[in-house]
Amino acid sequence: MREELFVSGRNIPNIDPFLNIWHWQIPLYLFLGGLAAGIMFFAGLFLIIGKEKEMETTVKWATFLVPVSLVLGLFALFLDLKHQLFFWRLYTTVRFESPMSWGAWTLMFITPLSFVWVATYMKDAIPNWRWRFNFLEQLEASAIKYRKVLAWFMMMLAVVLGVYTGILLSAFNARPLWNTSILGPLFLVSGLSTGLAAIMWMSKSHYERSVLSKIDLVLIGVELFLIIHLFMGFLAATEVQIEAAHLFLGGEFTTMFWVFVVLLGLIFPAVLEILELVGYKIPIWIPSLLILFGGLVFRFVMVEAGQITRYLY
């Protein structure tokens, strides 16, 4: 006969269920938003520094993924909404203290901007492309003329979008796993890395892949640094945050996080990228796919595990 002592009326194993209201739609939305932010940031960056010809896939072709990613992400978010017909009310006010308000308005600006950016390269992608109306031709000419200005706005909005995907979670102070300021920078760096992975997968230029691999190695190092300090902060904090850390340190998310996110999604791709840089022939789709897969699993794990954690003391 097993005897247990309950010191709280909440969170009784197998009796008291935990609240779980965010399902697959939210981590998918966070992943696609981070991916789009990463691609847009580097497209704007290399255009501004005058590397458009050397980094053609980064500046031109990979950006065609961005509108698709944003639309799919917004559709996933729409599916998660309880009152779907009233989503427009997010745009009737601006609340600077609300991450959701920041995210809604950022997506309002960055989504059409991504379409405009792609439109300026339509004739490069399809030589015979012609806009049906003359005013669209004029708008295209203006957008091409001020493409560098668009790049600055795109980079700034991409950073806000990338950080927002983490702050969206960290704003929920009632969830100990999310209640940390590291999530914003961590999700931003992860989004930049997944964006680079998608670009490298598409690129046919050895020079371009080499440059992007070097940047990605730095981002992977920063991401590992932030993950380590995330858990260091939890283990030095309150009891509920220590318990949150234990979900990944022997708990139910240990294998999922350390094997699929850290080992296969960060360390192993970094090793493959280093081997590629020193001269070994590594199929570029392997590290790219692993980074994308690790970024997706990371968001599913953080969303799922965060909803389990709670304050009981």
Backbone hydrogen bonds in HBPLUS format (Angstrom, degrees):
<---DONOR---> <-ACCEPTOR-->    atom                        ^
c    i                          cat <-CA-CA->   ^        H-A-AA   ^      H-
h    n   atom  resd res      DA  || num        DHA   H-A  angle D-A-AA Bond
n    s   type  num  typ     dist DA aas  dist angle  dist       angle   num
A0015-ILE N   A0012-ILE O   3.03 MM   3  5.45 159.5  2.07 136.5 137.5     1
A0016-ASP N   A0012-ILE O   2.90 MM   4  5.06 162.6  1.93 143.9 149.8     2
A0026-ILE N   A0023-HIS O   3.31 MM   3  6.21 137.9  2.50 125.3 130.9     3
A0028-LEU N   A0024-TRP O   3.18 MM   4  6.18 157.4  2.24 149.7 156.5     4
A0029-TYR N   A0025-GLN O   2.94 MM   4  6.07 152.9  2.02 142.8 150.6     5
A0030-LEU N   A0026-ILE O   2.89 MM   4  6.16 159.3  1.93 156.9 162.7     6
A0031-PHE N   A0027-PRO O   2.91 MM   4  6.05 152.5  1.99 142.7 150.0     7
A0032-LEU N   A0028-LEU O   2.96 MM   4  6.16 170.7  1.97 154.5 156.5     8
A0033-GLY N   A0029-TYR O   2.92 MM   4  5.98 155.4  1.98 146.2 153.6     9
A0034-GLY N   A0030-LEU O   3.03 MM   4  6.12 157.5  2.08 141.3 147.0    10
A0035-LEU N   A0031-PHE O   2.88 MM   4  6.10 158.0  1.93 151.8 158.4    11
A0036-ALA N   A0032-LEU O   2.96 MM   4  6.10 164.2  1.99 146.4 150.2    12
A0037-ALA N   A0033-GLY O   2.97 MM   4  6.12 157.9  2.02 144.3 150.9    13
A0038-GLY N   A0034-GLY O   2.96 MM   4  6.14 155.4  2.02 147.3 153.3    14
A0039-ILE N   A0035-LEU O   3.12 MM   4  6.41 163.4  2.15 152.7 156.2    15
A0040-MET N   A0036-ALA O   2.98 MM   4  6.13 169.1  2.00 154.8 158.1    16
A0041-PHE N   A0037-ALA O   2.95 MM   4  6.00 155.6  2.01 146.5 153.2    17
A0042-PHE N   A0038-GLY O   3.29 MM   4  6.47 171.7  2.30 149.7 150.8    18
A0043-ALA N   A0039-ILE O   2.99 MM   4  6.11 149.2  2.09 146.9 156.2    19
A0044-GLY N   A0040-MET O   3.03 MM   4  6.14 166.2  2.05 148.7 151.7    20
A0045-LEU N   A0041-PHE O   2.91 MM   4  6.09 155.6  1.97 145.8 153.7    21
A0046-PHE N   A0042-PHE O   3.07 MM   4  6.05 175.6  2.07 146.1 146.9    22
A0047-LEU N   A0043-ALA O   3.22 MM   4  6.28 145.0  2.35 138.4 147.8    23
A0048-ILE N   A0044-GLY O   3.02 MM   4  6.15 162.2  2.05 149.5 154.0    24
A0049-ILE N   A0045-LEU O   3.10 MM   4  6.38 153.9  2.17 150.0 156.7    25
A0051-LYS N   A0046-PHE O   2.78 MM   5  5.10 159.3  1.82 170.9 168.2    26
A0050-GLY N   A0047-LEU O   3.10 MM   3  5.19 158.4  2.15 105.6 110.7    27
A0055-MET N   A0051-LYS O   2.89 MM   4  5.83 150.9  1.98 152.2 159.9    28
A0059-VAL N   A0055-MET O   3.05 MM   4  6.28 165.2  2.07 159.6 163.2    29
A0060-LYS N   A0056-GLU O   2.81 MM   4  5.65 161.2  1.85 149.6 156.1    30
A0062-ALA N   A0057-THR O   2.82 MM   5  5.63 169.8  1.83 156.6 157.4    31
A0064-PHE N   A0061-TRP O   3.15 MM   3  5.72 160.3  2.19 113.7 119.5    32
A0065-LEU N   A0062-ALA O   3.00 MM   3  5.73 162.4  2.03 118.5 124.0    33
A0066-VAL N   A0063-THR O   3.06 MM   3  5.23 143.5  2.20 102.1 112.3    34
A0069-SER N   A0065-LEU O   2.88 MM   4  6.08 160.9  1.92 156.0 162.0    35
A0070-LEU N   A0066-VAL O   2.90 MM   4  6.10 167.4  1.91 165.0 167.7    36
A0071-VAL N   A0067-PRO O   2.92 MM   4  6.01 163.2  1.94 148.8 153.6    37
A0072-LEU N   A0068-VAL O   2.94 MM   4  6.09 165.9  1.96 151.3 155.6    38
A0073-GLY N   A0069-SER O   2.85 MM   4  5.96 154.6  1.92 144.8 152.8    39
A0074-LEU N   A0070-LEU O   2.85 MM   4  6.02 159.0  1.89 148.5 154.0    40
A0075-PHE N   A0071-VAL O   2.89 MM   4  6.08 148.5  1.99 143.5 152.7    41
A0076-ALA N   A0072-LEU O   2.93 MM   4  6.20 153.9  2.00 146.1 152.7    42
A0077-LEU N   A0073-GLY O   2.96 MM   4  6.24 155.3  2.02 145.7 152.7    43
A0078-PHE N   A0074-LEU O   2.80 MM   4  6.01 151.7  1.88 143.4 151.6    44
A0079-LEU N   A0075-PHE O   2.95 MM   4  6.23 151.3  2.03 146.1 153.1    45
A0080-ASP N   A0076-ALA O   3.25 MM   4  6.53 137.4  2.44 137.5 148.0    46
A0080-ASP N   A0077-LEU O   3.07 MM   3  5.16 129.0  2.34  96.3 110.0    47
A0081-LEU N   A0078-PHE O   3.16 MM   3  5.29 142.2  2.31 100.7 111.1    48
A0086-PHE N   A0083-HIS O   3.16 MM   3  5.78 162.9  2.19 117.5 122.7    49
A0089-ARG N   A0086-PHE O   3.13 MM   3  5.82 165.3  2.16 118.1 122.5    50
A0090-LEU N   A0087-PHE O   3.12 MM   3  6.02 169.8  2.13 125.2 128.1    51
A0091-TYR N   A0088-TRP O   2.97 MM   3  5.61 156.1  2.03 115.8 122.7    52
A0092-THR N   A0089-ARG O   3.19 MM   3  5.16 165.5  2.21 108.1 108.3    53
A0098-SER N   A0095-ARG O   3.05 MM   3  5.44 164.5  2.08 114.8 119.4    54
A0101-SER N   A0098-SER O   3.15 MM   3  5.26 124.7  2.47  99.0 112.4    55
A0102-TRP N   A0098-SER O   3.13 MM   4  6.51 160.4  2.17 151.4 156.5    56
A0103-GLY N   A0099-PRO O   2.83 MM   4  6.05 161.5  1.86 151.0 156.2    57
A0104-ALA N   A0100-MET O   2.86 MM   4  5.97 159.0  1.91 144.1 149.8    58
A0105-TRP N   A0101-SER O   3.08 MM   4  6.24 169.6  2.09 153.1 155.2    59
A0106-THR N   A0102-TRP O   2.89 MM   4  6.00 153.1  1.97 147.4 155.9    60
A0107-LEU N   A0103-GLY O   2.94 MM   4  6.07 164.1  1.97 150.0 153.8    61
A0108-MET N   A0104-ALA O   2.99 MM   4  6.17 140.2  2.15 136.1 147.8    62
A0109-PHE N   A0105-TRP O   3.20 MM   4  6.47 141.9  2.35 141.7 148.9    63
A0109-PHE N   A0106-THR O   3.20 MM   3  5.38 129.5  2.47  98.4 110.2    64
A0110-ILE N   A0106-THR O   2.83 MM   4  5.98 169.9  1.84 159.2 162.8    65
A0111-THR N   A0107-LEU O   3.18 MM   4  5.63 158.0  2.23 132.9 137.6    66
A0113-LEU N   A0109-PHE O   3.27 MM   4  6.32 152.5  2.35 141.2 149.3    67
A0114-SER N   A0110-ILE O   2.93 MM   4  6.06 145.4  2.05 141.5 149.2    68
A0115-PHE N   A0111-THR O   3.28 MM   4  6.66 149.5  2.38 146.2 153.9    69
A0116-VAL N   A0112-PRO O   2.94 MM   4  6.27 155.4  2.01 150.0 156.9    70
A0117-TRP N   A0113-LEU O   2.90 MM   4  6.14 160.0  1.94 150.0 155.1    71
A0118-VAL N   A0114-SER O   3.10 MM   4  6.27 162.5  2.13 144.2 148.3    72
A0119-ALA N   A0115-PHE O   2.89 MM   4  6.05 153.3  1.96 145.0 153.2    73
A0120-THR N   A0116-VAL O   3.13 MM   4  6.44 139.4  2.30 146.1 155.1    74
A0121-TYR N   A0118-VAL O   2.97 MM   3  5.42 155.9  2.03 112.2 120.1    75
A0122-MET N   A0119-ALA O   3.28 MM   3  5.10 169.1  2.30 102.6 105.5    76
A0124-ASP N   A0121-TYR O   3.12 MM   3  5.14 131.9  2.36  96.8 110.0    77
A0125-ALA N   A0121-TYR O   3.04 MM   4  6.36 149.0  2.14 149.0 157.5    78
A0126-ILE N   A0122-MET O   2.75 MM   4  5.91 159.9  1.79 153.4 159.6    79
A0129-TRP N   A0126-ILE O   2.85 MM   3  5.34 160.3  1.89 129.5 131.0    80
A0136-LEU N   A0133-PHE O   3.16 MM   3  5.52 136.1  2.37 104.3 115.5    81
A0137-GLU N   A0134-ASN O   3.02 MM   3  5.08 119.4  2.40  96.6 111.8    82
A0138-GLN N   A0134-ASN O   3.03 MM   4  6.41 152.3  2.11 150.3 158.1    83
A0139-LEU N   A0135-PHE O   2.92 MM   4  6.13 152.6  1.99 139.7 147.3    84
A0140-GLU N   A0136-LEU O   2.87 MM   4  6.03 154.2  1.93 144.5 151.5    85
A0141-ALA N   A0137-GLU O   3.00 MM   4  6.24 157.2  2.06 144.1 149.9    86
A0142-SER N   A0138-GLN O   3.01 MM   4  6.28 154.0  2.08 145.5 152.4    87
A0143-ALA N   A0139-LEU O   2.90 MM   4  6.11 156.3  1.95 147.7 154.5    88
A0144-ILE N   A0140-GLU O   2.90 MM   4  6.14 156.5  1.96 152.3 158.2    89
A0145-LYS N   A0141-ALA O   3.01 MM   4  6.15 154.5  2.08 141.3 148.5    90
A0146-TYR N   A0142-SER O   3.01 MM   4  6.24 151.8  2.09 146.8 153.6    91
A0147-ARG N   A0144-ILE O   3.32 MM   3  4.89 156.0  2.38 106.5 103.1    92
A0149-VAL N   A0146-TYR O   3.13 MM   3  5.33 121.9  2.48 100.9 114.8    93
A0150-LEU N   A0146-TYR O   3.07 MM   4  6.45 159.6  2.11 152.7 158.6    94
A0151-ALA N   A0147-ARG O   2.88 MM   4  6.16 143.2  2.01 141.6 152.5    95
A0152-TRP N   A0148-LYS O   3.15 MM   4  6.50 148.7  2.25 143.6 149.7    96
A0153-PHE N   A0149-VAL O   3.21 MM   4  6.59 166.0  2.23 154.3 156.7    97
A0154-MET N   A0150-LEU O   2.80 MM   4  5.97 154.9  1.86 148.6 156.9    98
A0155-MET N   A0151-ALA O   2.90 MM   4  6.08 157.2  1.95 149.0 153.9    99
A0156-MET N   A0152-TRP O   3.09 MM   4  6.35 166.7  2.11 153.1 156.0   100
A0157-LEU N   A0153-PHE O   2.96 MM   4  6.11 167.3  1.98 152.8 156.6   101
A0158-ALA N   A0154-MET O   2.85 MM   4  5.91 147.3  1.96 142.2 152.0   102
A0159-VAL N   A0155-MET O   3.03 MM   4  6.31 154.0  2.10 149.0 154.4   103
A0160-VAL N   A0156-MET O   3.10 MM   4  6.41 162.5  2.13 148.1 152.8   104
A0161-LEU N   A0157-LEU O   2.83 MM   4  6.02 160.1  1.87 148.3 154.2   105
A0162-GLY N   A0158-ALA O   2.85 MM   4  6.02 160.1  1.89 147.6 153.2   106
A0163-VAL N   A0159-VAL O   2.94 MM   4  6.11 165.6  1.96 153.8 157.2   107
A0164-TYR N   A0160-VAL O   2.83 MM   4  5.85 156.9  1.89 146.3 154.0   108
A0165-THR N   A0161-LEU O   3.23 MM   4  6.44 146.8  2.34 146.0 151.5   109
A0166-GLY N   A0163-VAL O   2.99 MM   3  5.57 143.9  2.12 114.2 123.9   110
A0167-ILE N   A0163-VAL O   2.98 MM   4  6.26 162.6  2.01 151.8 157.5   111
A0168-LEU N   A0164-TYR O   2.80 MM   4  5.75 151.1  1.88 152.6 156.9   112
A0169-LEU N   A0166-GLY O   3.07 MM   3  5.55 136.5  2.27 107.3 117.3   113
A0170-SER N   A0166-GLY O   3.07 MM   4  6.41 166.4  2.09 149.2 153.1   114
A0171-ALA N   A0167-ILE O   2.94 MM   4  5.82 138.9  2.11 149.6 153.8   115
A0172-PHE N   A0169-LEU O   3.01 MM   3  5.77 165.4  2.03 123.2 127.8   116
A0173-ASN N   A0171-ALA O   3.07 MM   2  5.71 121.7  2.42 108.3  92.2   117
A0175-ARG N   A0172-PHE O   3.13 MM   3  5.89 169.9  2.15 122.9 125.8   118
A0178-TRP N   A0175-ARG O   2.98 MM   3  5.50 132.1  2.22 115.2 127.5   119
A0179-ASN N   A0175-ARG O   3.02 MM   4  6.06 131.6  2.26 148.6 161.9   120
A0179-ASN N   A0176-PRO O   3.24 MM   3  4.97 134.4  2.46  90.9 103.4   121
A0180-THR N   A0178-TRP O   2.75 MM   2  5.68 135.7  1.94 111.6  97.1   122
A0186-LEU N   A0182-ILE O   2.93 MM   4  5.98 159.2  1.97 157.4 164.3   123
A0187-PHE N   A0183-LEU O   2.86 MM   4  5.91 164.7  1.89 152.8 155.5   124
A0188-LEU N   A0184-GLY O   3.05 MM   4  6.24 153.0  2.13 148.7 157.0   125
A0189-VAL N   A0185-PRO O   2.95 MM   4  6.13 169.2  1.96 153.6 155.2   126
A0190-SER N   A0186-LEU O   2.98 MM   4  6.11 160.2  2.02 146.0 152.2   127
A0191-GLY N   A0187-PHE O   2.89 MM   4  5.96 154.0  1.96 141.5 148.5   128
A0192-LEU N   A0188-LEU O   2.94 MM   4  6.23 156.7  1.99 151.9 158.1   129
A0193-SER N   A0189-VAL O   2.97 MM   4  6.18 154.7  2.04 146.8 153.7   130
A0194-THR N   A0190-SER O   2.95 MM   4  6.24 159.0  1.99 150.9 156.0   131
A0195-GLY N   A0191-GLY O   2.93 MM   4  6.09 152.3  2.01 145.1 153.1   132
A0196-LEU N   A0192-LEU O   2.99 MM   4  6.27 156.2  2.05 145.7 151.5   133
A0197-ALA N   A0193-SER O   2.95 MM   4  6.21 152.4  2.03 145.3 153.4   134
A0198-ALA N   A0194-THR O   3.03 MM   4  6.30 156.6  2.08 147.8 152.4   135
A0199-ILE N   A0195-GLY O   3.09 MM   4  6.38 157.2  2.14 147.3 153.6   136
A0200-MET N   A0196-LEU O   2.82 MM   4  6.04 168.9  1.83 158.5 161.2   137
A0201-TRP N   A0197-ALA O   3.04 MM   4  6.18 152.9  2.12 144.3 151.4   138
A0202-MET N   A0198-ALA O   3.24 MM   4  6.49 144.8  2.37 139.6 147.9   139
A0202-MET N   A0199-ILE O   3.02 MM   3  5.19 122.9  2.35  99.5 113.9   140
A0203-SER N   A0199-ILE O   2.91 MM   4  6.09 144.2  2.04 152.9 164.0   141
A0209-ARG N   A0205-SER O   3.01 MM   4  6.23 166.3  2.03 151.3 155.1   142
A0210-SER N   A0206-HIS O   2.93 MM   4  6.03 150.2  2.02 143.7 152.2   143
A0211-VAL N   A0207-TYR O   3.03 MM   4  6.32 160.9  2.06 152.4 156.2   144
A0212-LEU N   A0208-GLU O   2.99 MM   4  6.20 168.3  2.01 154.0 157.4   145
A0213-SER N   A0209-ARG O   2.84 MM   4  5.90 150.1  1.93 143.4 151.8   146
A0214-LYS N   A0210-SER O   3.15 MM   4  6.38 157.9  2.21 147.0 151.5   147
A0215-ILE N   A0211-VAL O   3.18 MM   4  6.51 158.2  2.23 147.5 153.3   148
A0216-ASP N   A0212-LEU O   2.82 MM   4  6.01 156.9  1.87 147.4 154.7   149
A0217-LEU N   A0213-SER O   2.88 MM   4  6.12 150.1  1.97 148.9 156.0   150
A0218-VAL N   A0214-LYS O   3.35 MM   4  6.65 151.9  2.44 140.6 146.7   151
A0219-LEU N   A0215-ILE O   3.03 MM   4  6.39 158.0  2.08 148.9 155.3   152
A0220-ILE N   A0216-ASP O   2.79 MM   4  6.04 157.9  1.84 154.1 160.0   153
A0221-GLY N   A0217-LEU O   3.03 MM   4  6.21 157.1  2.08 142.3 148.3   154
A0222-VAL N   A0218-VAL O   2.94 MM   4  6.25 155.4  2.00 149.8 156.6   155
A0223-GLU N   A0219-LEU O   2.83 MM   4  6.05 155.6  1.89 148.4 155.7   156
A0224-LEU N   A0220-ILE O   2.92 MM   4  6.18 159.7  1.97 151.8 156.3   157
A0225-PHE N   A0221-GLY O   3.00 MM   4  6.18 155.2  2.07 143.1 150.4   158
A0226-LEU N   A0222-VAL O   2.91 MM   4  6.19 157.0  1.96 150.6 156.1   159
A0227-ILE N   A0223-GLU O   2.94 MM   4  6.17 154.9  2.01 147.5 154.6   160
A0228-ILE N   A0224-LEU O   2.99 MM   4  6.18 164.2  2.01 151.5 155.2   161
A0229-HIS N   A0225-PHE O   3.07 MM   4  6.31 163.1  2.10 148.1 152.7   162
A0230-LEU N   A0226-LEU O   2.79 MM   4  5.91 134.4  2.00 139.5 152.6   163
A0231-PHE N   A0227-ILE O   3.21 MM   4  6.55 158.5  2.26 152.5 154.4   164
A0232-MET N   A0228-ILE O   2.94 MM   4  6.19 151.6  2.02 145.2 154.5   165
A0233-GLY N   A0229-HIS O   2.95 MM   4  5.93 156.0  2.01 137.1 142.8   166
A0234-PHE N   A0230-LEU O   3.11 MM   4  6.41 151.5  2.20 139.2 147.1   167
A0235-LEU N   A0231-PHE O   2.92 MM   4  6.06 169.0  1.93 152.8 155.1   168
A0236-ALA N   A0232-MET O   3.17 MM   4  6.27 128.1  2.45 136.9 149.0   169
A0237-ALA N   A0234-PHE O   3.07 MM   3  5.15 163.3  2.10 111.4 113.8   170
A0242-ILE N   A0238-THR O   2.99 MM   4  6.31 147.5  2.10 149.5 159.7   171
A0243-GLU N   A0239-GLU O   2.92 MM   4  6.19 155.8  1.97 149.0 155.4   172
A0244-ALA N   A0240-VAL O   2.96 MM   4  6.20 142.5  2.10 133.5 144.2   173
A0245-ALA N   A0241-GLN O   2.95 MM   4  6.20 153.5  2.02 141.9 148.0   174
A0246-HIS N   A0242-ILE O   3.01 MM   4  6.28 145.3  2.13 142.6 152.3   175
A0247-LEU N   A0244-ALA O   3.16 MM   3  5.46 151.4  2.25 103.5 111.9   176
A0248-PHE N   A0245-ALA O   2.94 MM   3  5.61 152.5  2.02 116.4 123.9   177
A0251-GLY N   A0246-HIS O   2.92 MM   5  5.66 115.0  2.35 150.6 163.8   178
A0253-PHE N   A0247-LEU O   3.00 MM   6  5.65 148.1  2.10 154.5 160.8   179
A0254-THR N   A0251-GLY O   3.28 MM   3  5.55 167.3  2.30 113.9 116.1   180
A0257-PHE N   A0253-PHE O   2.96 MM   4  5.93 159.4  2.00 149.0 154.2   181
A0258-TRP N   A0254-THR O   2.97 MM   4  5.97 160.7  2.01 158.1 160.6   182
A0259-VAL N   A0255-THR O   2.99 MM   4  5.41 151.7  2.07 136.9 145.1   183
A0261-VAL N   A0257-PHE O   3.00 MM   4  5.01 138.2  2.18 120.6 132.8   184
A0262-VAL N   A0257-PHE O   3.01 MM   5  6.44 157.3  2.07 156.0 163.3   185
A0263-LEU N   A0258-TRP O   2.98 MM   5  6.01 150.6  2.06 132.9 141.9   186
A0264-LEU N   A0259-VAL O   2.83 MM   5  6.04 165.6  1.85 158.4 163.0   187
A0266-LEU N   A0262-VAL O   3.19 MM   4  5.08 133.5  2.42 114.0 120.3   188
A0267-ILE N   A0262-VAL O   2.89 MM   5  6.24 169.8  1.90 165.8 167.8   189
A0268-PHE N   A0263-LEU O   2.80 MM   5  5.86 170.6  1.81 170.1 171.5   190
A0270-ALA N   A0266-LEU O   3.06 MM   4  6.12 150.5  2.15 142.7 151.3   191
A0271-VAL N   A0267-ILE O   2.98 MM   4  6.31 153.6  2.05 152.9 160.0   192
A0272-LEU N   A0268-PHE O   3.03 MM   4  6.34 159.9  2.07 152.1 157.4   193
A0273-GLU N   A0269-PRO O   2.87 MM   4  6.10 152.5  1.94 147.5 155.2   194
A0274-ILE N   A0270-ALA O   2.96 MM   4  6.19 152.5  2.04 146.2 153.4   195
A0275-LEU N   A0271-VAL O   2.97 MM   4  6.26 159.4  2.02 150.5 155.9   196
A0276-GLU N   A0272-LEU O   2.95 MM   4  6.18 152.7  2.02 143.8 151.5   197
A0277-LEU N   A0273-GLU O   2.98 MM   4  6.20 153.0  2.05 144.0 150.9   198
A0278-VAL N   A0274-ILE O   3.04 MM   4  6.32 143.2  2.18 146.8 156.4   199
A0280-TYR N   A0275-LEU O   2.95 MM   5  5.42 150.3  2.04 158.6 150.1   200
A0279-GLY N   A0276-GLU O   3.24 MM   3  5.35 158.1  2.29 101.9 108.3   201
A0286-ILE N   A0283-PRO O   3.08 MM   3  5.92 157.5  2.13 123.3 128.6   202
A0288-SER N   A0284-ILE O   3.32 MM   4  6.36 160.7  2.36 148.7 154.0   203
A0289-LEU N   A0285-TRP O   2.87 MM   4  5.74 160.2  1.91 137.9 143.8   204
A0290-LEU N   A0286-ILE O   3.05 MM   4  6.23 162.6  2.08 152.7 157.7   205
A0291-ILE N   A0287-PRO O   2.95 MM   4  6.08 157.7  2.01 148.0 153.3   206
A0292-LEU N   A0288-SER O   3.02 MM   4  6.26 165.4  2.04 153.0 156.9   207
A0293-PHE N   A0289-LEU O   2.84 MM   4  5.99 161.6  1.88 150.5 156.3   208
A0294-GLY N   A0290-LEU O   2.80 MM   4  5.90 160.1  1.84 145.9 152.0   209
A0295-GLY N   A0291-ILE O   2.90 MM   4  6.07 155.4  1.96 146.9 153.5   210
A0296-LEU N   A0292-LEU O   3.05 MM   4  6.27 153.4  2.12 145.3 152.0   211
A0297-VAL N   A0293-PHE O   2.95 MM   4  6.19 168.6  1.96 155.9 158.7   212
A0298-PHE N   A0294-GLY O   2.88 MM   4  5.94 155.7  1.94 145.5 152.8   213
A0299-ARG N   A0295-GLY O   3.34 MM   4  6.54 152.2  2.42 139.5 144.5   214
A0300-PHE N   A0296-LEU O   3.13 MM   4  6.47 157.3  2.19 149.4 156.0   215
A0301-VAL N   A0297-VAL O   2.85 MM   4  6.03 165.1  1.87 159.4 163.0   216
A0302-MET N   A0298-PHE O   3.01 MM   4  6.15 164.7  2.03 146.4 150.7   217
A0303-VAL N   A0299-ARG O   3.05 MM   4  6.06 161.5  2.08 145.0 149.9   218
A0304-GLU N   A0300-PHE O   2.99 MM   4  6.02 165.1  2.01 147.9 152.7   219
A0305-ALA N   A0301-VAL O   2.81 MM   4  5.78 168.4  1.82 154.1 158.0   220
A0306-GLY N   A0302-MET O   3.01 MM   4  5.72 150.4  2.10 130.9 139.8   221
A0308-ILE N   A0305-ALA O   3.05 MM   3  5.30 142.6  2.20 104.0 115.0   222
A0309-THR N   A0305-ALA O   3.37 MM   4  6.76 149.9  2.47 151.5 158.5   223
